[in-house]
Amino acid sequence: MTQADTTVDYYHINRRAAWAPYQFLQAGSILDVGGTTNPYFAFFENHKKTYPVTQRDGSTINVSGVRFLGAVANDEVNSTALPGIAHDLAKHLVAFLRELIWEDVRRKEFPHLPSRQRCIWLIPSLAGVRYWLKRMEVAADFQVLRLHVQGRIHTASETHLLGDSESLNTAIQMARQYWLGIVESIETQETIFEGRVHVLEVVKEAEYA
């Protein structure tokens, strides 16, 4: 079992988002991570992808994603936003499928590692904080926390995450690469963690800007 070094500082970007409804934290806060589904995967559990459609009488209804695309294909709905909606729905479904496959491979072959469905994401350096703020396009309503952690930890590469309509066999191979912790570039690495989190401080913007 891979245990986190309790003497090492880690960082976490805590932001308010549709799938991350946590309140902002402060120095001294303690979190126990891993007992329940994390906000990221809870979004898939609880949120249904819908898109607004204006009816002939002027009223608006929300239509589920695949049904919406079917209505467009059958000329029942006209939408100038179709390319963006189709891309948004495809990304949502690929990410949902990825998390199901990755968790299945972890449970069967790597049960000692933390789960992506229950974890918190950590960053090992302030340089990494800068990278992920840019990578995730986080511009407002967030805080950077410096942490000590105690529990199970795993470092992998996001390049081994499913991002397209790959075959199931390819997806399983990618999942194994992810859980084996094969990292070819420091920039692409991500660290997931389950256990106890101690917030040491809220990092000032000047330290990572």
Phi, psi and omega in degrees: 000133181273116181257141178290145175284114185287353179263354184265140175277135171240166179233155178217135175268111181258114183230156174271123179208172181302327182256005181225074187276023180293147170285157175295147184254174179219165179305134181100346179293145178234130178237139171254114187252134174124345182281338181223168177300137178283164183302327181298308182285332177300331177300317178291325181292325192246346188252129176258127181287117177228161180223141184285137176232128178272124181275171183300329180277004178093349179283158182243134175236154176264127184245136180298154192303306183293323177297321178299312180296322177297320179294323176294315180298329181267011180061026176271340180225136173251130182215122175285346181268009186307312182303316181292320179295315180299318179293318179299315180293319180298316179299319180298313183291323177296316180295319179297313179298318179302313183295325178292315180293315183297322179290323179297316178294319179298312183298322184280324190241338184224053186293346180281349183267154179294152182271138174294337182279345181237357190278175165241147180267130180247158178232130187279352184206161176292330175298321176294324176301313179300318181298313185286329174299318178288317183298320182267000179057045177274119185238340184204165175059052178212167172219150176255125183250139171261132191229155157248142184227154179220113182157204184272136184222150178212133176248129183221186179242134179292346178293344179263016176263140180297130179227004183210188184271064179283162175292161179298319180298318178295318180298318179295320177297317178297319179298318179297319177299320179296311184285340173285347177077029180282114183238117182264343180216133180301325183297330185267000185283148173224149183240127178245151190213143168231133179149208182262133181245126174251121178278117180274320179194159168269117187287134178290144184304325182299338183280338181234356181290000000 
